[in-house]
Amino acid sequence: MERVFCYKQKGDLIVTKHGGHYLVEDAKAQIEHHLNETSYLILKACDGEKSLEDVISLIVGRYKPKAVKEDVVACIAELKKRDLIELVDKKEFVLGFQYVTVPLNDKRIAVYFPYKKVILFVSFDTLSVIKKLQTGIKNAEGIEGKIIDFFLKLGLLNTPEASESYLAYYVHNPTRLTIMPSNTCNLRCIYCYASAGVSKNQLLSWLVAKKAIDWIAKNALKAGEKTLAVSFMGGGEPTLNWEVVKKTVKYVRQKAKLLGLKSIINLTTNGVVSPVRARWIAQNIDVIKLSFDGPEEIQNYQRPLRDGKGSFIHAFNTAKIFDEYGTFYIPRATITNYSIGKLKEIVKFFLDNLKLTGKSIIINPVYVCGSCSTHNVDRLEVKEFVKRFLEIQALGREKRVDLVVPYDKIKTSPLPKLPFCGFQKGNCFLTADGYLSICSEVDNKEDQRSPLFFFGKFDDKKKEIVLNQEKMKQLYHLEVTPKRRCQTCPSSIYCSGPCLVRGIGEKIAKNIYSKHKDDPCASLKENELNLALKEVGFTEEATLQCVIAQKLMKDQFDLVFNGVKDQVSFDFQEIQIKDRGLQGKVFRAVRIS
């Protein structure tokens, strides 16, 4: 992106023709100007939308074909000298990324852009310009213009039009599909959000899956997507509807090829499959999340088979087959109060026994719902989880394996305020009973939340996917908390708002674990959270989603600010853009790539 300058008439001008010349009156300045026809045509063309090249092309190409380019340039210079036209920005620029500030002394302040990983050391005068850019600057001159040029080099600016089109991309038009082939399961996990296999034993039909793929492929093509993206996950264990999974994979590949799209297929599985099926998965699925809680004792206790026996050997053998084929897979361990004290042991087990270099391990704090109530699984203490998670980071760095929680990745979107909900960013779920849901956690019609969160279904008579467009529109704009409340929350730089299902949905279902019916954030803002934040250097309240992200951001900032380059485990690049015209107002930028 770059600045585009255009010429615009200046002041309140009145133009009248006198013979072969034109009289231009500047009412405000009380000055008269006499212009020839070429100068008049140039003045007329200066509407604030045309650049110098545009004006020259218009005059020489249409109005005055015999005119010489040099004469047109001379006329423009003369009009500018007479103060009849001015050079303005055609584009309005707005700050495309959020930032945090850290005062350095009484003259300077550090401005940190986590999404771009850029730190600026600036004066308070420059900070006022940055704040002004949040609402937009047009026709910038002097120091404002120089700062805009500087920020464009760093990629920190957007145009309002670009922002609007980026958001419009997602509206009412899901382009990614997650299929839930089954809500039955061969495990009885103590924390299963869906209580899979306990009461529901449904399998998705191939016809419904095929029609849903046709619908999502049409949406993706219309939206200009380059990829047809389809995923499989629970409800239950997807691979228990094996034939539908195999047919779906084959059909997605064929459909994508026919439409000129790439295809990507993801699978979340518990790994309790035969070696034959594990090998097929390794050869046919692009990205696999393997739900696996680690060492045998922990895995067998938290994820037993439906007959009560241990599932460890099945999940472990499947992981080894994935290693054998070089498959890209990510172990996902759910951490409960039972296993939190053994978090280091869990991570070491994965690192020592599986080939994970260059990959990730997801460390997922348990969300209390579903079967948790029957197994007395309570929520984790935030302070304890934060402490344990930060302790294991060195283990991952040593083996070049990312250890992540679902909330700790600083978003890289040019619009960090995109919603938290995947549906509001283009994803949706097909349930085993043929309904379209915004979330995997609302996976069947009997769920008390389904009237709110279902927006379509497979129609048996029409043999097509039928949508409730009005419901889709409502769900796209649905919010758990008012925007005005989020604007004052110190976590807003990371948090895109609470989960719709866990916020609004819990009120509907009267979840017994919701202590705060009127404030979906309140249960994440209790005293223990404040203690955890103080421990990592933040005293403000924040949501659980943000605790780890804030800590990692603070560590990253400290490393840059203190110049401890040898401790940075990723590529480090320092950019210094020197511009004397800035007079020291912005004198240094550091970017971590």
C-alpha positions as CSV (number, residue, x, y, z in Angstrom):
1,M,0.0,0.0,0.0
2,E,1.2,3.5,-0.8
3,R,0.0,7.1,-0.7
4,V,-1.7,8.4,-3.8
5,F,-1.7,12.2,-4.2
6,C,-4.3,14.0,-6.2
7,Y,-5.0,17.6,-7.1
8,K,-8.0,19.4,-5.8
9,Q,-9.4,22.9,-6.2
10,K,-8.7,25.1,-3.2
11,G,-11.1,27.6,-1.7
12,D,-14.5,28.8,-2.9
13,L,-14.0,29.5,-6.6
14,I,-16.4,31.1,-9.0
15,V,-15.5,30.7,-12.7
16,T,-17.0,32.8,-15.6
17,K,-16.0,32.9,-19.3
18,H,-14.9,36.2,-20.9
19,G,-14.2,35.7,-24.6
20,G,-11.3,33.3,-25.0
21,H,-10.3,33.5,-21.3
22,Y,-11.8,32.6,-18.0
23,L,-12.1,34.7,-14.9
24,V,-11.7,32.8,-11.6
25,E,-12.8,34.6,-8.4
26,D,-11.6,33.4,-5.0
27,A,-14.4,34.8,-2.9
28,K,-12.7,34.1,0.4
29,A,-9.3,35.7,-0.6
30,Q,-11.0,38.4,-2.7
31,I,-8.6,37.7,-5.6
32,E,-9.3,37.4,-9.3
33,H,-7.3,35.2,-11.7
34,H,-7.4,35.2,-15.5
35,L,-6.8,31.8,-17.1
36,N,-6.4,30.6,-20.6
37,E,-8.4,27.6,-21.8
38,T,-5.8,25.0,-21.0
39,S,-5.4,26.3,-17.4
40,Y,-9.2,26.3,-17.0
41,L,-9.5,22.7,-18.2
42,I,-6.8,21.7,-15.7
43,L,-8.5,23.5,-12.9
44,K,-11.8,21.8,-13.8
45,A,-10.0,18.4,-13.8
46,C,-8.6,18.9,-10.3
47,D,-11.5,17.2,-8.4
48,G,-9.5,15.5,-5.6
49,E,-9.6,12.1,-7.4
50,K,-7.0,12.6,-10.2
51,S,-3.3,12.3,-9.8
52,L,-0.8,14.4,-11.7
53,E,-0.6,11.6,-14.4
54,D,-4.4,11.4,-14.5
55,V,-4.7,15.2,-15.2
56,I,-2.0,15.2,-17.8
57,S,-3.6,12.2,-19.6
58,L,-7.0,13.8,-19.5
59,I,-5.9,17.1,-20.9
60,V,-3.5,15.8,-23.6
61,G,-5.7,12.8,-24.5
62,R,-9.2,14.4,-24.6
63,Y,-9.5,18.1,-24.1
64,K,-6.3,19.4,-25.8
65,P,-4.8,16.7,-28.0
66,K,-2.2,19.1,-29.3
67,A,-1.1,20.2,-25.9
68,V,2.4,19.4,-24.9
69,K,3.0,17.5,-21.6
70,E,5.6,20.0,-20.4
71,D,3.1,22.9,-20.9
72,V,0.5,21.1,-18.8
73,V,2.9,20.5,-16.0
74,A,3.9,24.2,-16.1
75,C,0.2,25.2,-15.9
76,I,-0.3,22.9,-12.9
77,A,2.7,24.5,-11.2
78,E,1.3,28.0,-11.9
79,L,-2.1,27.1,-10.5
80,K,-0.5,25.7,-7.4
81,K,1.6,28.8,-7.0
82,R,-1.6,31.0,-7.2
83,D,-3.1,28.8,-4.5
84,L,-5.9,27.7,-6.7
85,I,-5.2,23.9,-6.4
86,E,-3.6,21.8,-3.7
87,L,-2.1,18.3,-3.5
88,V,-4.1,15.9,-1.2
89,D,-4.2,12.3,-0.2
90,K,-6.7,10.3,-2.3
91,K,-6.8,7.6,0.4
92,E,-7.7,8.0,4.1
93,F,-5.4,5.9,6.3
94,V,-6.4,4.2,9.6
95,L,-4.2,2.3,12.0
96,G,-4.7,-1.4,11.1
97,F,-3.4,-2.9,14.3
98,Q,-3.9,-2.5,18.0
99,Y,-1.0,-1.5,20.2
100,V,0.0,-1.3,23.9
101,T,2.2,1.5,25.4
102,V,5.0,1.3,27.9
103,P,6.3,4.7,29.3
104,L,10.1,4.9,29.2
105,N,10.6,8.3,30.8
106,D,9.0,11.8,30.8
107,K,9.9,12.3,27.1
108,R,9.5,9.0,25.4
109,I,7.2,6.0,25.3
110,A,7.4,2.6,23.7
111,V,4.5,1.7,21.4
112,Y,4.3,-2.1,20.8
113,F,2.2,-3.7,18.0
114,P,1.9,-7.4,19.0
115,Y,0.2,-8.4,15.8
116,K,3.0,-7.0,13.7
117,K,5.7,-7.6,16.3
118,V,6.9,-4.0,15.9
119,I,8.1,-1.7,18.7
120,L,8.4,2.0,18.1
121,F,10.2,4.3,20.5
122,V,8.4,7.7,20.1
123,S,7.7,11.0,21.7
124,F,4.4,11.9,23.2
125,D,3.7,14.2,20.2
126,T,4.0,11.2,17.9
127,L,1.8,9.2,20.2
128,S,-1.0,11.8,19.7
129,V,-0.7,11.2,15.9
130,I,-0.9,7.5,16.4
131,K,-4.1,7.9,18.4
132,K,-5.5,10.2,15.7
133,L,-4.8,7.4,13.1
134,Q,-7.1,5.1,15.0
135,T,-10.0,7.1,13.6
136,G,-8.4,8.0,10.3
137,I,-6.2,10.7,8.7
138,K,-6.7,12.2,5.3
139,N,-4.7,14.9,3.5
140,A,-1.9,14.6,6.0
141,E,0.9,17.2,5.8
142,G,4.1,17.9,7.7
143,I,4.9,15.5,10.5
144,E,1.6,13.6,10.1
145,G,2.5,12.9,6.5
146,K,6.0,11.7,7.4
147,I,4.6,9.4,10.1
148,I,2.1,8.0,7.6
149,D,4.9,7.3,5.1
150,F,6.9,5.7,7.9
151,F,4.0,3.5,9.1
152,L,3.3,2.4,5.5
153,K,6.9,1.1,5.3
154,L,6.2,-0.9,8.5
155,G,2.8,-2.2,7.2
156,L,0.8,-0.8,10.0
157,L,-1.9,1.1,8.1
158,N,-5.1,0.1,6.4
159,T,-7.7,2.0,4.4
160,P,-11.3,2.1,5.7
161,E,-12.4,0.5,2.4
162,A,-10.0,-2.4,2.9
163,S,-11.2,-2.9,6.4
164,E,-14.8,-3.0,5.3
165,S,-14.2,-5.4,2.4
166,Y,-12.2,-7.7,4.7
167,L,-15.1,-8.0,7.2
168,A,-17.7,-8.3,4.4
169,Y,-15.9,-11.4,3.1
170,Y,-17.3,-13.4,6.0
171,V,-20.9,-12.1,6.2
172,H,-23.6,-14.8,6.0
173,N,-21.5,-17.0,3.8
174,P,-19.6,-19.9,5.4
175,T,-16.8,-21.1,3.3
176,R,-15.4,-23.9,5.5
177,L,-17.2,-27.0,6.7
178,T,-16.6,-29.2,9.7
179,I,-18.4,-32.5,9.4
180,M,-19.4,-34.5,12.5
181,P,-19.9,-37.9,11.1
182,S,-20.8,-39.6,14.4
183,N,-22.0,-38.7,17.9
184,T,-21.2,-42.2,19.2
185,C,-17.8,-43.0,20.6
186,N,-15.5,-45.8,21.6
187,L,-14.2,-43.9,24.6
188,R,-15.8,-42.5,27.8
189,C,-13.6,-39.5,28.6
190,I,-14.2,-38.0,32.0
191,Y,-14.4,-34.5,30.6
192,C,-16.2,-35.0,27.2
193,Y,-18.1,-31.8,26.3
194,A,-20.6,-33.9,24.3
195,S,-21.0,-36.8,26.7
196,A,-20.5,-38.8,23.5
197,G,-21.9,-42.3,23.3
198,V,-23.9,-42.0,26.5
199,S,-27.3,-41.4,25.0
200,K,-26.9,-40.5,21.3
201,N,-25.7,-43.0,18.7
202,Q,-26.3,-41.3,15.3
203,L,-24.3,-41.7,12.1
204,L,-24.3,-39.1,9.3
205,S,-25.5,-40.4,5.9
206,W,-23.4,-40.1,2.9
207,L,-26.1,-38.1,0.9
208,V,-26.2,-35.4,3.6
209,A,-22.4,-35.1,3.7
210,K,-22.3,-34.9,-0.1
211,K,-24.9,-32.1,-0.3
212,A,-23.2,-30.1,2.4
213,I,-19.9,-30.3,0.5
214,D,-21.6,-29.1,-2.7
215,W,-23.0,-26.2,-0.7
216,I,-19.8,-25.2,1.0
217,A,-17.8,-25.6,-2.3
218,K,-20.2,-23.2,-4.0
219,N,-19.7,-20.7,-1.2
220,A,-15.9,-21.0,-1.3
221,L,-15.9,-20.5,-5.1
222,K,-18.2,-17.5,-4.9
223,A,-16.1,-15.9,-2.1
224,G,-12.9,-16.2,-4.2
225,E,-11.3,-18.8,-1.9
226,K,-8.4,-20.8,-3.3
227,T,-9.0,-23.8,-1.1
228,L,-11.8,-26.1,-0.3
229,A,-11.4,-26.8,3.4
230,V,-13.3,-29.7,5.1
231,S,-12.6,-31.1,8.6
232,F,-13.9,-34.0,10.6
233,M,-14.4,-34.0,14.4
234,G,-16.8,-35.0,17.2
235,G,-19.8,-35.1,18.5
236,G,-18.2,-38.5,18.9
237,E,-15.3,-40.3,17.2
238,P,-15.5,-39.5,13.5
239,T,-13.8,-42.7,12.3
240,L,-16.7,-44.8,13.7
241,N,-18.6,-43.7,10.5
242,W,-15.7,-45.0,8.4
243,E,-17.3,-45.4,5.0
244,V,-18.7,-41.9,5.1
245,V,-15.3,-40.5,6.1
246,K,-13.6,-42.3,3.2
247,K,-16.2,-41.3,0.6
248,T,-16.1,-37.7,1.8
249,V,-12.3,-37.5,1.5
250,K,-12.5,-38.8,-2.1
251,Y,-15.3,-36.5,-3.0
252,V,-13.7,-33.4,-1.6
253,R,-10.5,-34.1,-3.6
254,Q,-12.5,-34.6,-6.8
255,K,-14.7,-31.6,-6.2
256,A,-11.8,-29.3,-5.5
257,K,-10.0,-30.5,-8.7
258,L,-13.1,-29.9,-10.8
259,L,-13.5,-26.4,-9.5
260,G,-9.8,-25.5,-9.8
261,L,-9.3,-25.3,-6.0
262,K,-6.8,-26.8,-3.7
263,S,-8.2,-29.1,-1.0
264,I,-7.2,-29.4,2.6
265,I,-8.8,-32.0,4.9
266,N,-8.3,-32.1,8.7
267,L,-9.3,-34.8,11.2
268,T,-9.6,-34.8,15.0
269,T,-9.4,-38.3,16.3
270,N,-8.9,-40.2,19.5
271,G,-6.5,-42.6,17.8
272,V,-8.5,-45.7,18.8
273,V,-8.5,-47.2,15.3
274,S,-7.1,-50.3,13.7
275,P,-3.5,-50.2,12.2
276,V,-5.1,-50.5,8.8
277,R,-7.3,-47.4,9.3
278,A,-4.4,-45.5,11.0
279,R,-2.3,-46.1,7.8
280,W,-5.1,-44.9,5.6
281,I,-5.5,-41.8,7.7
282,A,-1.8,-41.1,7.5
283,Q,-1.8,-41.3,3.7
284,N,-5.1,-39.4,3.1
285,I,-5.5,-36.7,5.7
286,D,-3.5,-33.4,5.5
287,V,-3.6,-32.3,9.2
288,I,-4.5,-34.5,12.1
289,K,-5.2,-33.5,15.7
290,L,-4.6,-36.5,17.9
291,S,-6.5,-36.3,21.3
292,F,-4.0,-38.0,23.5
293,D,-3.3,-37.1,27.2
294,G,0.2,-38.6,27.4
295,P,1.6,-41.2,29.8
296,E,-0.3,-44.5,30.3
297,E,-1.6,-43.7,33.7
298,I,-3.1,-40.4,32.8
299,Q,-4.4,-41.5,29.4
300,N,-6.1,-44.6,30.8
301,Y,-7.7,-42.6,33.7
302,Q,-8.9,-39.6,31.7
303,R,-9.7,-41.4,28.4
304,P,-10.9,-45.0,29.1
305,L,-12.5,-47.2,26.6
306,R,-16.2,-47.6,26.8
307,D,-15.7,-50.9,28.6
308,G,-13.5,-49.2,31.2
309,K,-10.2,-50.6,29.9
310,G,-7.2,-48.4,29.1
311,S,-6.9,-46.7,25.7
312,F,-3.2,-45.8,25.9
313,I,-1.8,-48.5,23.8
314,H,-4.3,-47.7,20.9
315,A,-3.5,-44.0,20.9
316,F,0.2,-44.6,21.2
317,N,0.4,-47.2,18.4
318,T,-1.6,-44.8,16.1
319,A,0.9,-42.0,16.9
320,K,3.8,-44.3,16.0
321,I,2.1,-45.1,12.7
322,F,1.8,-41.4,11.9
323,D,5.5,-41.0,12.7
324,E,6.3,-43.9,10.4
325,Y,4.5,-42.2,7.5
326,G,5.8,-38.7,8.3
327,T,2.3,-37.5,8.7
328,F,1.7,-34.0,10.0
329,Y,-0.2,-34.4,13.3
330,I,-0.5,-32.5,16.5
331,P,-1.1,-34.2,19.9
332,R,-3.7,-32.5,22.0
333,A,-3.6,-33.1,25.7
334,T,-6.4,-32.0,28.0
335,I,-5.2,-30.9,31.4
336,T,-7.4,-31.5,34.5
337,N,-6.8,-31.1,38.2
338,Y,-5.7,-34.8,38.1
339,S,-2.9,-34.2,35.5
340,I,-1.9,-30.5,36.1
341,G,0.8,-31.6,38.6
342,K,2.3,-33.9,36.0
343,L,2.3,-31.4,33.1
344,K,6.1,-31.6,32.7
345,E,5.9,-35.4,32.7
346,I,3.3,-35.2,29.9
347,V,5.4,-33.0,27.7
348,K,8.5,-35.0,28.2
349,F,6.6,-38.2,27.3
350,F,5.6,-36.7,23.9
351,L,9.0,-35.2,23.2
352,D,10.9,-38.4,24.1
353,N,8.6,-40.9,22.4
354,L,7.2,-39.2,19.3
355,K,8.7,-37.4,16.3
356,L,7.4,-33.9,16.8
357,T,10.3,-31.6,15.8
358,G,8.9,-28.6,14.0
359,K,5.4,-29.4,15.1
360,S,3.2,-28.4,18.1
361,I,1.7,-29.9,21.2
362,I,-1.6,-28.4,22.3
363,I,-1.9,-28.1,26.0
364,N,-5.7,-27.6,26.6
365,P,-7.1,-26.6,30.0
366,V,-10.3,-28.6,30.7
367,Y,-13.5,-26.8,30.0
368,V,-16.1,-28.0,32.6
369,C,-19.2,-29.2,30.8
370,G,-20.8,-32.4,29.5
371,S,-19.6,-35.6,31.4
372,C,-17.5,-33.5,33.9
373,S,-20.6,-33.4,36.2
374,T,-20.7,-37.1,36.5
375,H,-17.0,-37.5,37.1
376,N,-16.5,-34.6,39.5
377,V,-14.2,-32.8,37.1
378,D,-13.8,-29.2,38.3
379,R,-12.2,-26.3,36.5
380,L,-8.5,-25.6,36.9
381,E,-7.1,-22.8,39.0
382,V,-5.8,-20.2,36.6
383,K,-2.8,-19.3,38.7
384,E,-1.7,-23.0,38.8
385,F,-2.2,-23.5,35.1
386,V,-0.3,-20.4,34.1
387,K,2.6,-21.3,36.4
388,R,2.9,-24.9,35.1
389,F,2.5,-23.9,31.5
390,L,5.3,-21.3,31.7
391,E,7.6,-23.8,33.4
392,I,7.5,-26.2,30.4
393,Q,8.3,-23.6,27.7
394,A,12.1,-24.4,27.8
395,L,11.4,-28.1,27.1
396,G,9.7,-27.2,23.9
397,R,12.3,-24.8,22.7
398,E,15.0,-27.4,23.3
399,K,13.4,-29.8,20.9
400,R,12.0,-27.1,18.5
401,V,8.4,-28.0,19.4
402,D,5.8,-25.3,20.0
403,L,3.9,-25.8,23.3
404,V,0.6,-23.9,22.9
405,V,-2.7,-23.4,24.6
406,P,-5.7,-22.7,22.4
407,Y,-5.5,-19.0,23.5
408,D,-1.8,-18.1,23.4
409,K,-1.2,-17.4,19.7
410,I,-1.2,-13.7,19.1
411,K,-3.5,-13.1,16.2
412,T,-1.9,-12.1,12.9
413,S,-5.1,-10.9,11.3
414,P,-4.9,-7.3,9.9
415,L,-8.1,-6.8,11.8
416,P,-7.5,-8.2,15.2
417,K,-11.1,-7.4,16.2
418,L,-12.5,-10.2,14.2
419,P,-14.9,-12.2,16.4
420,F,-13.9,-15.1,18.6
421,C,-16.6,-17.3,17.1
422,G,-15.5,-19.4,14.1
423,F,-18.9,-19.2,12.5
424,Q,-18.6,-15.4,12.4
425,K,-15.3,-15.9,10.4
426,G,-16.7,-18.4,7.9
427,N,-16.8,-21.8,9.5
428,C,-19.8,-24.0,10.3
429,F,-20.6,-27.6,11.5
430,L,-22.7,-30.3,10.0
431,T,-24.1,-32.5,12.8
432,A,-24.6,-36.3,12.6
433,D,-28.4,-35.7,12.5
434,G,-28.1,-33.4,9.5
435,Y,-28.3,-29.9,11.0
436,L,-26.0,-27.0,10.4
437,S,-24.7,-25.5,13.7
438,I,-22.3,-22.7,14.5
439,C,-20.4,-24.9,17.0
440,S,-19.3,-28.4,17.7
441,E,-20.6,-28.1,21.2
442,V,-24.2,-27.9,20.0
443,D,-24.3,-31.1,18.1
444,N,-27.8,-32.5,18.1
445,K,-31.4,-31.3,18.0
446,E,-32.1,-32.4,21.6
447,D,-29.6,-29.8,22.9
448,Q,-31.5,-27.0,24.7
449,R,-29.3,-24.5,22.8
450,S,-30.1,-25.8,19.3
451,P,-33.0,-23.4,18.6
452,L,-30.6,-20.5,18.9
453,F,-27.5,-21.9,17.3
454,F,-28.8,-24.1,14.4
455,F,-29.3,-22.2,11.2
456,G,-30.0,-24.9,8.5
457,K,-30.6,-28.6,7.9
458,F,-30.8,-31.2,5.2
459,D,-34.4,-31.4,3.9
460,D,-35.4,-35.0,3.4
461,K,-38.1,-34.0,0.8
462,K,-36.0,-31.6,-1.2
463,K,-32.9,-33.6,-0.8
464,E,-31.0,-30.3,-0.3
465,I,-29.4,-28.2,2.4
466,V,-32.0,-25.6,3.4
467,L,-30.8,-22.4,5.2
468,N,-32.5,-19.9,7.5
469,Q,-30.9,-16.7,6.1
470,E,-32.5,-14.5,8.8
471,K,-31.1,-16.7,11.6
472,M,-27.6,-16.6,9.9
473,K,-27.8,-12.8,9.9
474,Q,-28.7,-12.7,13.5
475,L,-25.9,-15.2,14.5
476,Y,-23.3,-13.2,12.6
477,H,-24.1,-10.1,14.6
478,L,-24.7,-11.8,17.9
479,E,-22.5,-10.7,20.8
480,V,-22.2,-12.0,24.3
481,T,-21.0,-8.7,25.8
482,P,-21.7,-5.1,24.6
483,K,-18.9,-3.6,22.7
484,R,-18.8,-0.6,25.0
485,R,-17.9,-2.8,27.9
486,C,-15.1,-4.6,26.0
487,Q,-13.6,-1.2,25.0
488,T,-12.7,-0.6,28.6
489,C,-11.3,-4.0,29.2
490,P,-7.5,-4.3,29.3
491,S,-7.7,-7.7,27.6
492,S,-9.4,-6.3,24.5
493,I,-6.2,-6.2,22.5
494,Y,-6.3,-10.1,22.5
495,C,-9.8,-11.0,23.3
496,S,-12.4,-10.9,20.5
497,G,-15.2,-11.5,22.9
498,P,-16.4,-14.6,24.7
499,C,-17.6,-17.7,23.0
500,L,-21.2,-17.4,22.0
501,V,-22.1,-20.9,23.0
502,R,-20.4,-20.8,26.4
503,G,-21.6,-17.3,27.1
504,I,-25.2,-17.0,25.8
505,G,-25.6,-20.7,25.5
506,E,-24.9,-21.4,29.1
507,K,-27.6,-19.0,30.2
508,I,-30.1,-20.9,28.0
509,A,-29.0,-24.4,29.2
510,K,-28.6,-23.1,32.8
511,N,-25.3,-24.9,33.1
512,I,-24.7,-25.8,36.7
513,Y,-21.1,-24.6,36.4
514,S,-22.0,-21.0,35.5
515,K,-21.7,-19.0,38.7
516,H,-22.3,-15.7,37.0
517,K,-25.5,-15.7,34.9
518,D,-25.4,-12.0,34.1
519,D,-21.8,-11.6,33.1
520,P,-20.2,-14.3,30.9
521,C,-16.8,-12.8,31.6
522,A,-17.1,-12.7,35.4
523,S,-16.3,-16.3,36.0
524,L,-13.0,-15.7,34.3
525,K,-12.2,-12.6,36.3
526,E,-12.0,-13.9,39.9
527,N,-9.4,-13.1,42.5
528,E,-7.1,-16.1,41.6
529,L,-6.8,-14.7,38.1
530,N,-5.7,-11.3,39.4
531,L,-3.0,-13.1,41.5
532,A,-1.8,-14.9,38.4
533,L,-1.6,-11.7,36.4
534,K,0.3,-9.9,39.1
535,E,2.8,-12.8,39.1
536,V,3.4,-12.3,35.4
537,G,3.5,-8.5,35.6
538,F,0.0,-7.5,34.8
539,T,-2.4,-6.1,37.5
540,E,-5.5,-5.6,35.4
541,E,-8.3,-8.1,35.2
542,A,-8.3,-10.2,32.0
543,T,-10.0,-13.2,30.6
544,L,-8.5,-16.7,30.7
545,Q,-8.0,-16.5,26.9
546,C,-5.5,-13.7,27.4
547,V,-3.3,-14.6,30.3
548,I,-0.8,-16.7,28.5
549,A,-0.8,-14.3,25.5
550,Q,-0.1,-11.4,27.7
551,K,2.8,-13.1,29.4
552,L,4.3,-14.2,26.1
553,M,3.9,-10.7,24.7
554,K,5.5,-9.2,27.8
555,D,8.5,-11.6,27.5
556,Q,8.8,-10.8,23.8
557,F,8.8,-7.0,24.5
558,D,11.3,-7.4,27.3
559,L,13.7,-9.4,25.1
560,V,13.6,-6.7,22.4
561,F,13.7,-3.7,24.8
562,N,16.7,-5.1,26.7
563,G,18.5,-6.3,23.6
564,V,18.8,-9.8,24.8
565,K,19.1,-11.2,21.3
566,D,20.8,-14.5,22.2
567,Q,17.8,-15.6,24.2
568,V,15.3,-15.2,21.3
569,S,14.5,-18.6,19.9
570,F,13.1,-17.2,16.6
571,D,14.7,-15.1,13.8
572,F,15.5,-11.6,15.0
573,Q,15.7,-8.7,12.6
574,E,16.2,-5.1,13.5
575,I,15.0,-2.3,11.2
576,Q,16.2,1.2,11.6
577,I,14.6,3.8,9.3
578,K,16.4,7.1,9.6
579,D,14.5,10.2,8.4
580,R,15.9,13.6,9.4
581,G,12.5,15.1,8.6
582,L,11.0,13.2,11.5
583,Q,13.3,15.3,13.8
584,G,13.7,12.4,16.2
585,K,10.0,11.9,16.8
586,V,10.1,8.3,15.5
587,F,13.7,7.2,15.6
588,R,13.8,3.4,15.9
589,A,11.6,0.5,14.9
590,V,12.3,-3.1,15.8
591,R,10.6,-6.0,14.1
592,I,10.8,-9.7,15.1
593,S,10.1,-11.9,12.2
